[in-house]
Amino acid sequence: LKAGGVAGVCVDLILFPLDTIKTRLQSPQGFRKAGGFRGIYAGVPSTAIGSFPNAAAFFITYENVKSVLPHGSSSYLSPATHMVAASLGEVVACLIRVPSEVIKQRAQVSPSLSTLRILSHTLYQEGIQGLYRGYKSTVLREIPFSLVQFPLWESLKDLWSWKQGHVVDSWQSAVCGAFAGGFAAAVTTPLDVAKTRIMLAKAGSSNARGNVLAALGGIWRTQGLSGLFAGVVPRMAGISLGGFIFLGTYEKTRQLLL
């Protein structure tokens, strides 16, 4: 819990400006109208509050599921074990992440409004379910992302450990995490764009219903491939750096605590 929480807070706060740029590139009104480079830390209170419990919930679930599923002796089962553990971890973590993400993204594209005002407006207009707008699309983004990132991260660590004859250091785990995160970020960008459009959609609009395929279809018809991969560069850069900081910090903190 502590290791996951510390890792989550570090990565989210350090890389927040990149996340803001990515969100504004993906927003329906376009980068400039969404705020451009102004108010780059808009929405940071939401992230600061949600980061620790979100990351802690993920790693508690991930490590516990890993411990009860078969792994180790059957090397061919290890990727499947990591996939299942990461997927269940994301389902649990998204219960905390999505409300924080909804408020954060709305603040990022409306830098003149405070986080508290956006929260109260969302609750007044849409109730609690407004805070969970995009839960399904977030899970549908995070599960494929984790299916790529975590087995790749674990496999790269195992390969590096085997090559050097001892378990990887925390910095080596961080390098593996950067590569795994960047690759996973690139291939799941269309799902991230759909999730952003759903969270930012006006109440009552077609995207507000949360249909991921419909959102993807709408983006494809209006903007084509470039629309589906909007923000891919800051997303890859942010998640590569994030993977380095997040997974490296997690390993180091866990080593210190254990």
PyMOL commands that set and color helices and strands:
alter all, ss='L'
color gray80, all
select helices_A, chain A and resi 2-14+16-26+44-68+75-108+115-126+128-131+135-164+170-187+189-200+207-209+212-228+232-257
alter helices_A, ss='H'
color red, helices_A
deselect
rebuild
show_as cartoon
